Amino acid sequence: MTPAPGSSGGLMETRKRRHIDVCLGEAVEYQTVSTGFERYRLPYNALTQTDLGAIDLSGEFLGTRLRAPVLIGAMTGGAELSATINRNLAQAAQQLGIGMMLGSQRIMLDNDSASESFRVRDVAPDVLLIGNIGLAQLSASMAPALIDALDRVNANALAVHTNPLQEAMQHKGDTDFSGSIARLRDVAGTIGYPVMLKEVGHGIGAAAAAELADCPIAAVDVAGAGGTSWARVEQFVRFGEIRYPALAEWGIPTAQALLEVRRALPGVPLVASGGIRTGMDAAKALALGADVVSVARPLLAPAIESPAAVVDWLELFIDELLICLHGCGAADLTELREGGVTPL
């Protein structure tokens, strides 16, 4: 059943479509803040002893073997166009042997028909598929409904996104984050799915990471500043312009977030996202301590076009990552991390 235009489900669907339109048509990337990866150089080895064709990018993440350390980041779900986007992304992930995050499934809790835009398992039977819900909405009482939402899409894991700045920018956003760490701890310990905490593009730093030391989470996506600013996106959605320019540029650069979280949580698998645009960005992130990288907005326009367009973009990205390993003399991801990076 299609939600009525004025219902909570209808308003949420409209906002999700506006998110897509704004991300495609407006300047939503940080204007003055970079990822910080330009401050590091991957060591180049003129006497590399690697065979480019034999370099191994594979590894395990959240219990699934990936052919390359890449996730398609969370984008959408619940809008009419979302089904096309998610299915095209999923088919590309299946072809390339990488993982995929779904957009927020909150709308599924209010509108049963919205689940169709998240169902991709039929075209991606082997993909690591990560569900998604907001930390602000998370509660122990919603666990049964959340488990049902994950079951309905046959997800392998759950990403809980924390987005206080985005919610504050959003019209009637969920801005009460009090008690959210305790709720995250409760749900992560009882839901029966691996739980990953992620930001949405403003970064997780040392202070936040320290709060997670005794939380039973399976991974953290640092989602730093330097790529898409959701404080910018929400201002375009709400006002049609940027009215809070300082807030639009607020966040922890991705490289800094990665280093801070790795120091605070040395044994926790990390995802680097936020402005990862090239294979070189990915190589630097992996050398700095990430287990995998995630890419979202660059894949949005290709995902509207076709699975092949998504594959084309990702193949160039992964090929560049392979060449980076070859050029620094690393035969696999372990050797890449051992080689590290050179601060400039």
N, C-alpha and C positions, 0 to 999 in steps of 0.2 A: 504494500500500500504506500503510495506517495504521500509524504507529510504535507499538511496544509501549509500555505505560505507563511502564516503568522505563528505557527507552532515552533517549539524549541528545535525540533528536527529540521523544519523548513528553514529557519534562520541559520542554523548551523550549516546546512547544505549550501545556502546562498553565500555564506562567508567563505566556505571552502572553495567555491567557484571563483570568488573575488581573489582569494589567495593565488590561484592559478593565473588569473588574468594579470594581476599585479606583478607576479614573478616573471611573467613573460614580457610585460610591456613597460615596466618602470625601472629606474635605477635603484635596485634594491641591495646592491653590494656596498660594503663599507667604502667610504670615499677617502678617509684619512688614515684608517687603521689597516695594517697589513697582517698577514699570517705570521710574519717573523721568520719564515723559512729562508728569506733572502739574506739573513744574517749568518747563514751556515753554508759551507761548501762541502759537497760530497767528494772525498779524495779521489783523484783520477790516477789510474795506474797504467802507464804506457807499456808496461811489461805484464799485463794481465795473463794469467795462465788458464783462463776459462774458455770454454766452448759455448758460444752464444746459444746454440741449439740445444745444449744440455743443461742450461741453467734451470733450477727447480724453484718455482715460486709457490709451491703448494704448502699447505699447513692446515692445522685444525683450529677451529674457533667455535665455541659453544657446542662442542660435541659433533660437529660436522666437518668433513674434509673439504677444503676449498682448493681449487686449482690455482688460484691467485689470491693474495691477501686483500681482497676488495669486496666491499659491500655497496650495493645500491642503497643510498640513503632514503630516509622516510620523506615522502612527498605529499601524498593525498589519499583520499578515500571518502566516499559519501556523496560526492557531486556526480552529476551525470557523466562528465568526461573522465572521472576518476577510474572507472572500470577499464576504459581503453588504455589509459596511462599505465595502470598497475599490471594489466595483462601483457602489454608490450614490454614493460620492464622485466616481468617475470620470465617471459620467453627468452629474453636476452641473457638473464642470469642463468637459466637452465643451459643454454647453449655454451656459455663460457665457464660454467662450474664455479660461480661466485655466489655470494649471499645477497639477501634483499630484506630491507625493513619496510613494513607497511606504514602508511600515515596513521594518525590517531584514530583509534577505533571507538572513541567515545560515542560517536553518532550511532554506532551499532547498539549501544545500551539503551538508546531512546527510540530507535527506528529499526525494526527487524529487516525491512527491505533494503536498508543501506548495506547489509552484509554482502550483497552481490558484487559491489564495487571492490571488495577486498578479497574475493575468492579467486585465487590464481593457481591453486594446487594442481588442477587438471592440466595446466600447460607447463607447470614447473614441479614435477613430482619429486625431484631430488634436491631442490634448492633449500639452503638454510633460510627459513622464512621467520622473520622476527615481528611479532605483533607490537602494539603500541598503545599506551594510555598516558594521560597526564598525571604528574605527581599531585597537582592541586586537586584533582578529582579522586585521587586514590583513597580508599578506605577499606578496612577489614570487612565491613558489611557488604561491599560490592564484589568481594572475591568470587562468589559463585557465578555472578553474571559475567565477570571478567574471564573466568575459566571457560564459560560457555562461549564467549566471543572468540577466544583463542582456539577452542576446539572446532568451532564452525569454519574457521579458515585453515585448520590443520597446521597451526604455527608450531615452530620448534622452541621458541623462546619469547620473552616479553621485554620490550624496551619501555622503561618509564621515563618520560621526558619531563625535565624540570625547566620551567620557562618563566620565572617571575617577572622579568622585564617585558617580555612579549605580552603576558597577561595584563600587565599594568597599562600597556599601550592600547590594548584591545577594548572596544566598547563593551562595557559590562563583562569584562574578563574576570576570571577566578583569581582573586588577589589574596586570599587567605591561605598562606603556606604554613601557618603555625601548626606544630605537631607533625609536619610532613615527614621528618626523618624517622620518627617512631612508626608512622604508618607504612613507610617504605620497608622498614625492618620487619614489621609484622607480615606484610603481604609477601615479601621475598622469601620469608622462611616457611610459608604455608601453602603457596599457590601451586606448587608442583611443577613449575616451569622455571628454567634458568632466567634470572632477571638481570637486565642491564640498565644502569642509570645513564641517561644522556642529557646533555644540554641541547639547545636548538640553534646555537650559533653565537652565543655570548660568552661561552667558556666556563669550564670548571677549574677552579684554582686550588691552591694548597689548603686554604681554610675549609672549603667545602669537602675536599678529599679526606681531610682528617676526620670529619664527621662520619665517614663511611668505613672507618677502620674495623668496627665490629658489626657491620651490616652484611648479611649473607647474600651479597650480590655476586653475580658471575662475571661481570665485565663493566667497564665504564667507557662511554664515548665522550671525550673531552669537548667536542663540538665548539671549537674556539672561534674568536673573531678574525675576520679577514675575508670571509666569503659573503654569504647572504646575511644581512642584518634583519632579523625579524622585528626589531623595533622600527626599522624603516618600512618593512612590508605592512605592518599594522597601521602605521600612520597614513600610508597611501590608501589603505582600505577604509580607514575611519574618516580621514579629512580630505583625501585627494591630494595631499601635499605633505611636506615635512614641516611640522610645527615645533618639534623638539629636536633640533639638530644635534645637540650634545648627547642626548640619550640614544640617538640613532647610531652614534659612533662609539658607544660604551661596550666594553667587553675585554676579555683576556685573549690576546693573540694566540692562535692555535699552537705554535711552537712552544710558547711559554706555558700554556696550559698543560701540554703534553709532558714537559719536563717536571712541572710542579706535581702533577698527579702521579707520575711514575715514581718520584721520590717518596711521596706520601703512602703509596700503595704498591710496593715493589712486586708483589706476587699476583696482582690482579690484571687480567688481560685488558688491554686498552685499544680503543678505536680512536684514530685521528681523523677528525672531520672539521670542516670550516675552512673553505677556500682551497681545498685540495683540487687543483685544476690540471696538473700535469703528472706524468710519470716521475719526473724529477722531484716534484713536491712529495709524492708518495714515497720515493726512496729516502728522502731526508726524514720524513716522519717515521718510517720504519727504523732507520738508523738511530733516531732519537729515542726509540723505545716503544713505538706503537706495535701492536700485534697485527692489526689490519687497518686499512684506511676506508673511508666512506665518501662517496660522491653523490650529490643530489641535483642541485639546480641545473648544472650543465646538461643533464640528461632529460630535463623536462620537455623541451621542444622536440628532441628526437623521439621521445616516448609518445608524443601526440601523433607523430608521423608513422612509425612502424617499429617492430622489433629489430629489423635490419639496421635502421638508423641508430638505434641504441647500441647494437653490437659494433657498428662501425666506429662510434666514438670510443667505446670501451676498448676495442682492439688496439687503437692507436695509443691509448693511455697505458695499457698493459705492455705493449711493445716497447714503449719508452722506458717503463720500469725495468723491463728485461735488459735493455741496453745500458741502463744505469748500473745494474749489477755487474754486467760484463765489463764496463769501463772502469769500475773500481776494484775488479778482481774478485768479486764474490760469487761463488757457485750456487749459493742458496741464501735464504733469509737469515739464517744464523750467522753466516759469514758477513753479511751486510751489516748486521747489528754489531758484530765484533769490531768491524772497521770504523764504525762511528762516523762523525762529521767533524769538520774543522770550523770553529767559530771565526768569523771575519772581524 
